[in-house]
């Protein structure tokens, strides 16, 4: 599976779990951290955890793609899943507005 196909699959998973305001940012020309950032809003801590879990479980079980690192499980207001080439940010609306990652990465 190519990186772009994986991005599309993650977006589809997030849509199926009713994640809102899904943004895919191509950061290949801006950083070596990843090729793409995917940012999605979950409207409650329960939904944030469900979104993150669904992405992680389906990629692992269906495609043998494993997260390299996961951050934020204890607070559940921002969970970051690092798949090396793709970093998924599952965020609470307030944190998403405060950090404004889209603006930060799209302007660089």
C-alpha positions in Angstrom: 0.0 0.0 0.0 1.4 3.4 -1.0 1.5 6.3 1.5 -1.2 8.1 -0.5 -3.4 4.9 -0.3 -2.8 4.8 3.4 -3.8 8.4 3.8 -7.0 7.8 1.9 -7.8 4.7 4.1 -7.2 6.7 7.3 -9.5 9.5 6.1 -12.1 6.9 5.2 -11.8 5.3 8.7 -12.1 8.7 10.4 -15.2 9.6 8.3 -16.8 6.3 9.2 -16.5 7.1 12.9 -17.9 10.6 12.3 -14.7 12.5 12.8 -15.2 16.1 11.8 -13.2 18.7 9.9 -10.7 16.2 8.5 -7.7 17.9 7.0 -4.8 16.3 5.1 -1.6 18.4 5.0 1.2 17.5 2.7 4.4 18.4 4.6 6.9 16.7 2.4 8.5 20.0 1.3 8.4 21.4 4.9 9.8 18.8 7.2 11.4 15.4 7.5 9.1 14.4 10.3 6.5 13.0 8.0 5.0 13.2 4.5 1.5 13.9 5.6 -0.3 15.2 8.7 -3.9 14.2 9.1 -5.9 16.3 11.6 -9.4 15.4 12.8 -11.7 16.7 15.4 -13.5 14.5 17.9 -16.3 16.2 19.8 -15.7 14.4 23.1 -13.0 12.5 24.8 -14.8 9.3 24.1 -15.0 10.0 20.4 -11.3 11.1 20.3 -10.3 7.7 21.8 -12.7 5.8 19.5 -11.3 7.6 16.4 -7.7 6.9 17.4 -8.4 3.3 18.3 -10.2 2.6 15.1 -7.4 3.9 12.9 -4.8 2.0 14.8 -6.7 -1.3 15.0 -7.9 -1.4 11.3 -4.5 -0.5 9.9 -2.8 -3.1 12.0 -5.4 -5.9 11.4 -6.2 -5.2 7.7 -2.9 -3.9 6.4 -0.2 -4.9 8.9 0.6 -1.2 9.3 1.7 -0.6 12.9 2.0 2.8 14.7 5.6 3.7 15.5 4.5 5.7 18.4 1.3 6.9 20.1 1.1 10.0 22.4 -1.8 11.4 24.5 -3.8 8.3 25.5 -3.9 9.5 29.2 -5.4 12.9 28.5 -7.7 12.0 25.6 -7.9 15.6 24.3 -5.2 15.1 21.7 -4.0 11.8 20.6 -1.1 11.7 18.1 -0.5 8.5 16.2 2.8 8.3 14.3 3.0 6.0 11.4 6.4 7.4 10.3 5.3 8.8 6.9 1.9 9.8 8.3 1.1 11.5 11.6 -2.5 11.5 12.7 -3.7 14.2 15.2 -7.0 13.5 16.8 -8.0 16.6 18.7 -10.6 18.2 20.9 -12.1 21.3 19.3 -10.7 23.7 21.8 -7.1 22.3 21.5 -7.4 22.3 17.7 -8.4 25.9 17.7 -5.7 26.9 20.2 -2.8 25.1 18.3 -4.1 25.8 14.8 -1.8 23.2 13.2 -3.3 23.7 9.7 -2.2 27.4 9.7 1.2 26.6 11.2 2.1 23.9 8.6 0.4 25.4 5.5 2.3 28.8 5.9 5.8 27.4 6.3 
